[in-house]
């Protein structure tokens, strides 16, 4: 599952395909990117490494050589999770084996190359497991809050479209937070049975950037999906 998660994540396309602002976009989401001249609504950021705007951009990941965003964030989290799980299983089995071999008096009766392999690989796997476990926990917290790395660490300017000022509570509140269960359903899948399976979100009406935006009509959605798409629509879609 680790390899499949990596494949799905690296082949996901989180980039904004629409160069023109859709007709149904509200007045507060009419911005155009100054770098690539594509539509840039809330929660969309331009990646200088990819030279494209990314939907709900989390970060640019060198592991997959592209950005982690709206369509492949779930696959990225599962990729990190399965790496962490594999490392934890290895650490557990190694501790169990050392304890068993020591109690049986066989711990120092193996070949030199066996100990060489163990001394070289065990610390590496332990450090990778420690790093990926922390990364997995951090991104799970982001999923619980319907947030991203950029929005949580980018300062006030980056969080401007993410948080709104609550005069009553006198603090910034996340206007995209729908509640933990709803946030997890949006991040992973509507069906909890498939949360474990790596998949990408289809490029569809990006409701992630606004909770108060009115739903567009069917013809407007088809027109929006058609922009930047190479395959032809069926007569029913037209």
Residue pairs with C-beta under 8 A, 6 or more apart in sequence:
1 78
1 82
1 196
1 198
2 79
2 82
2 83
2 86
4 198
5 75
5 76
5 78
5 79
5 82
5 198
6 63
6 64
6 79
8 72
8 75
8 198
8 199
8 200
9 64
9 68
9 72
9 75
9 76
9 78
9 79
9 198
9 200
10 64
10 65
10 66
10 72
11 200
12 66
12 69
12 71
12 72
12 75
12 200
13 71
13 72
13 200
13 203
14 54
14 55
14 56
14 57
14 66
14 67
14 68
14 69
14 70
14 71
14 72
14 73
15 50
15 52
15 53
15 54
15 55
15 67
15 69
16 38
16 39
16 40
16 44
16 52
16 53
16 54
16 55
17 203
17 227
17 228
17 229
18 38
18 39
18 224
18 227
18 228
19 37
19 38
19 39
19 227
19 228
20 39
20 227
21 29
21 30
21 32
21 39
22 39
22 216
22 220
22 223
22 224
23 220
23 223
24 214
24 216
24 217
24 220
24 224
25 39
25 41
25 213
26 210
26 213
26 214
28 42
28 210
29 41
29 42
29 209
29 210
29 213
31 39
31 40
31 41
32 38
32 39
32 40
33 39
33 40
33 44
33 46
33 53
35 46
35 48
35 51
35 53
36 46
36 51
36 52
36 53
38 52
38 53
39 53
40 46
40 53
41 206
41 209
41 210
42 161
42 162
42 209
42 210
43 55
43 56
43 57
43 148
43 151
43 161
43 162
43 176
43 208
43 209
44 53
44 54
44 55
44 56
44 57
44 209
45 53
45 54
45 57
45 150
45 158
46 52
46 53
46 54
47 53
47 54
47 57
47 60
47 67
49 60
49 67
50 60
50 66
50 67
52 67
54 67
54 69
54 70
55 69
55 70
55 71
55 206
55 208
56 69
56 70
56 73
56 148
56 206
56 208
56 209
57 67
57 68
57 69
57 148
57 150
58 67
58 68
58 69
58 73
58 76
58 139
58 142
58 148
58 149
58 150
59 67
59 68
59 148
59 149
59 150
60 66
60 67
60 68
61 67
61 68
61 76
64 72
64 76
68 76
70 201
70 206
70 208
71 200
71 201
71 202
71 203
72 200
72 201
73 139
73 143
73 148
73 187
74 187
74 188
74 189
74 198
74 199
74 200
74 201
75 198
75 199
75 200
76 139
77 136
77 139
77 140
77 143
77 187
78 196
78 197
78 198
79 198
80 132
80 135
80 136
80 139
81 132
81 136
83 128
83 129
83 132
84 129
84 132
84 133
84 135
84 136
86 129
87 125
87 126
87 128
87 129
87 132
87 133
88 129
88 133
90 125
90 129
91 125
91 126
91 129
94 118
94 122
98 107
101 107
139 149
142 148
142 149
142 152
143 183
143 184
143 187
143 188
144 180
144 183
144 184
145 152
145 174
145 177
145 183
146 174
146 176
146 177
146 178
146 183
146 186
146 187
146 208
147 162
147 174
147 176
147 177
150 158
151 158
151 159
151 162
152 159
159 172
161 209
162 174
162 175
162 176
163 172
163 173
163 174
163 175
164 172
164 173
164 175
165 171
165 172
165 173
166 172
166 173
175 211
176 208
176 209
176 211
177 183
178 186
178 211
184 195
185 192
186 208
188 194
188 195
189 195
189 197
189 199
203 225
204 221
204 225
205 215
205 216
205 221
205 224
207 213
216 224
222 233
222 237
222 238
226 233
